[in-house]
C-alpha cells in the first residue's frame, strides 16, 4: 500500500443552516477570525503530511478555488503601495497548495461526494476532512490518526465522546476500547434514537482505503434519499480491522451558528495579534461582576425589528 498523501474535502453542500448568509457565499468561505473555515482544514492536512488535496465542489462555489489561486492584480497593487505585510499573507495563501477540483453535479450526500473524487484519488489510501468540523488542537487531528493508520494499515475514523442525550445527533460506533485512545470498531449506527452502542461519536475525519469506492458504488440511497458514507463504512468494517481514534483537541461544528460562534471566540483568544485585547474585552463584559442583561438585549432586538424603515431620498 502506498503512502498517505491525499485528502478529500467535500464542499458541495448548500449550507442551509447558515441561510441567508450562505445564499451566495459558500459556507466553507465564511471567515473564522481572519481565515475562511476551509483554510483551517487545508492547513491541518498540510500539517499532517498531505500534499494532494482534492476539493469536491458544486455550482456557485468557484470562490473556493479562487481563494487559493494567485491574484496578480492584487499582489501588484499591494507591492506598489508597499503594503508588504499584507502581500506576504496573500502570497502565503496562494502558495500554500495547488488544489484539484472535481464537481459533484447532483446533491446526493456525503457518500456520493467521496465517490465523485474517485478518479482524482486513484488507487491510494486517502483522508476525508469535513470542513464544518473545525478541530482546535496542538497536534493536527489527522496527524494523530495517521499514526494509527501507519501502524495498522487499516481504516481510521476520528471519535469524540459525547453525552448520552447527544448520541442521537451523530454516527455512533460499537466495539471495544483498546487503550491509547484506540477503539476497535465492530459496527456503527447512524443517529440512534435509543440504545446507542457506545458514547463515541464519529467526527468529520476519516482515513480510508481505495476499497471504499466499489462499496460506495453499490450503496443504495439511505437516510434523506442520499448515499450515506456510513452505510459503506459498515461494509468496510466487515472486511477486516477498523479503528476509531479518540483525538486530543476540541471540535466545533462551524456549520451551525452556535458552534461557529464558539469557534470564533476560542480561535480569537488564541490569535497572536488579537487574543490579548479580545480577552480584555470579554473580561469587561463578564468579569468584575458585570454581565449582559439578556432581557434588555431582547427588548432592544424587538425594538429594532419593529422600527419602521426610513424612506430613502
Helices and strands as residue ranges (DSSP letters): E 6-10, G 16-18, G 27-29, E 31-32, E 35-36, H 37-46, E 52-57, H 62-67, H 72-80, H 84-94, E 99-103, H 110-116, H 118-121, E 126-129, E 133-136, H 141-152, E 155-161, G 164-169, E 171-179, E 182-190, E 200-208, H 212-218, G 223-225, H 229-237, E 242-246, E 250-253, H 257-270, H 275-286, H 294-306
